[in-house]
Amino acid sequence: MQPPVPDLRSLQIVAAVADSGSMLEASRQFGMTQSAVSQAVRRAEAAVGVAFFNRSRRPLTPTRAGRILADRVLDLNRDFDVLLSTLRAAAEQSARVDLRLGLVDSYAGTVGAHLVKELMTGSIALSLSAWSGLAHSHAEALVRRMIDAAITCPAGHFKFLRVWSVKFLHPRGRTRDC
């Protein structure tokens, strides 16, 4: 069983105490009692398993671990803010569609980039993975369910072969034949 992980707020409180050298000052900064600050520091120390402060001296001085935490907590805050923004943005998007697409080399080299751009600039949340290669490798990948669709054609039949016709909803709402 792994030891408990300290919460971010407790780490922020530890950093504030380390920066100010005073639990009273940190309590004012966080709008809490001095006792609550002391408890948060002890909780963080217990979770990490190290002492953040040398309590034998006054004013309170951080240990090496306390100084490292005080230096790194700003990075933690910034990373946490980015994480929250990313999570909130993801929650606002519609359901994500994952599409794994195989493209024959000649198609990928000519119009593949335009297709990818059209698919990615639409209103649906699309995660697109595109592979280029030979027709037979895409057929095998389809059978093995490694890709969802392939745009390919057997050699020598590029002009007249139409294997199937698929209707798909264009990202801007129009229906197109493919």
C-alpha positions in Angstrom: 0.0 0.0 0.0 1.3 3.4 -1.0 1.5 6.2 1.6 -1.1 9.0 1.2 -0.3 11.8 -1.2 -0.5 15.3 0.4 -3.1 17.7 -1.0 -2.0 20.7 -3.0 -3.4 23.2 -0.5 -1.4 21.7 2.3 1.7 22.0 0.1 0.9 25.6 -0.6 0.5 26.3 3.1 3.9 24.7 3.8 5.5 26.9 1.1 3.9 30.0 2.6 5.2 29.1 6.1 8.7 28.5 4.6 8.6 31.8 2.7 7.4 33.9 5.6 9.1 32.0 8.4 5.8 32.3 10.4 2.7 30.1 10.8 0.9 33.3 11.9 1.7 35.1 8.7 0.7 32.0 6.6 -2.6 31.8 8.5 -3.3 35.4 7.6 -2.4 34.8 4.0 -4.8 31.8 3.8 -7.5 33.2 6.0 -7.3 30.4 8.5 -6.3 30.0 12.1 -2.7 29.4 13.2 -3.7 26.0 14.5 -5.2 25.0 11.1 -2.0 26.0 9.4 0.0 23.9 11.9 -2.2 20.9 11.3 -1.9 21.3 7.5 1.9 21.4 7.8 1.9 18.2 10.0 -0.5 16.5 7.6 1.8 17.2 4.7 4.9 16.1 6.6 3.1 12.8 7.6 2.0 12.2 4.0 5.5 12.8 2.5 7.4 11.3 5.5 9.8 14.1 6.0 10.0 17.2 8.2 9.7 20.5 6.4 10.8 22.6 9.3 13.4 22.7 12.1 11.2 23.3 15.1 14.0 23.6 17.5 14.8 27.2 16.5 12.8 30.4 16.3 12.0 31.8 13.9 10.8 28.7 12.2 13.3 27.6 9.5 12.7 25.2 6.7 14.7 22.0 6.3 16.3 21.3 2.9 13.1 19.4 2.0 11.1 22.5 3.0 13.2 24.8 0.9 12.8 22.5 -2.1 9.0 22.4 -1.7 8.8 26.2 -1.4 10.8 26.5 -4.6 8.7 24.0 -6.5 5.2 24.8 -5.3 4.9 27.7 -7.9 5.5 25.1 -10.7 2.9 22.8 -9.1 0.3 25.6 -9.0 1.0 26.5 -12.6 0.8 22.9 -13.8 -2.4 22.3 -11.8 -4.0 25.4 -13.3 -3.1 24.2 -16.8 -4.5 20.7 -15.9 -7.8 22.2 -14.7 -8.2 24.4 -17.8 -7.5 21.4 -20.0 -10.0 19.2 -18.2 -12.7 22.0 -18.3 -12.1 22.5 -22.1 -12.3 18.7 -22.7 -15.6 18.6 -20.8 -17.1 21.3 -23.0 -16.3 19.4 -26.2 -18.7 17.0 -27.7 -17.9 13.3 -27.7 -14.5 12.6 -29.2 -14.3 10.5 -32.4 -11.1 8.5 -32.9 -10.4 7.7 -36.5 -7.4 5.6 -37.6 -7.0 6.0 -41.4 -4.8 4.3 -43.9 -3.8 6.1 -47.1 -2.1 4.7 -50.1 1.2 6.5 -50.7 0.1 8.2 -53.9 -3.1 9.5 -52.3 -1.3 10.6 -49.1 1.3 12.5 -51.1 -1.2 14.4 -53.2 -4.5 15.1 -51.5 -4.0 13.4 -48.1 -2.9 16.6 -46.4 -6.1 18.3 -47.6 -8.3 15.5 -46.4 -6.6 15.6 -42.9 -7.0 19.4 -42.8 -10.7 19.1 -43.7 -11.3 16.5 -41.1 -9.4 18.3 -38.3 -11.0 21.7 -38.9 -14.6 20.5 -38.5 -16.9 21.0 -35.6 -16.6 17.5 -34.3 -13.9 16.6 -31.8 -11.8 14.3 -33.9 -8.6 12.5 -33.0 -7.1 11.4 -36.3 -4.2 9.0 -36.9 -3.2 8.6 -40.5 -0.8 6.1 -42.0 0.5 5.9 -45.5 1.8 2.8 -47.1 1.0 0.1 -49.7 -2.5 -1.2 -50.4 -1.9 -4.7 -49.2 -0.6 -3.4 -45.8 -3.8 -1.4 -45.3 -6.0 -4.4 -46.2 -4.1 -6.4 -43.5 -4.4 -3.6 -41.0 -8.2 -3.4 -41.7 -8.6 -7.1 -41.1 -6.6 -6.9 -37.9 -8.6 -3.9 -36.8 -5.5 -1.7 -36.5 -7.2 1.0 -38.7 -10.8 1.9 -39.1 -10.8 2.9 -42.8 -8.5 2.8 -45.8 -8.3 4.9 -48.9 -6.5 2.6 -51.3 -6.8 0.8 -54.6 -5.1 -2.3 -56.1 -2.3 -1.5 -58.5 -3.4 -0.7 -62.1 -7.0 0.1 -61.2 -6.7 3.7 -60.0 -9.0 5.2 -62.7 -12.1 3.0 -62.8 -12.3 0.9 -59.7 -14.9 1.9 -57.2 -15.0 -0.7 -54.4 -17.8 0.9 -52.3 -19.6 4.1 -51.9 -19.8 5.6 -48.5 -21.8 8.6 -47.3 -20.3 10.5 -44.5 -21.4 13.6 -42.6 -19.0 16.5 -43.4 -17.9 18.4 -40.3 -19.9 21.4 -41.5 -23.1 19.4 -41.7 -23.3 18.5 -45.4 -23.5 14.9 -46.6 -20.9 13.9 -49.2 -20.3 10.8 -51.3 -16.9 9.3 -51.0 
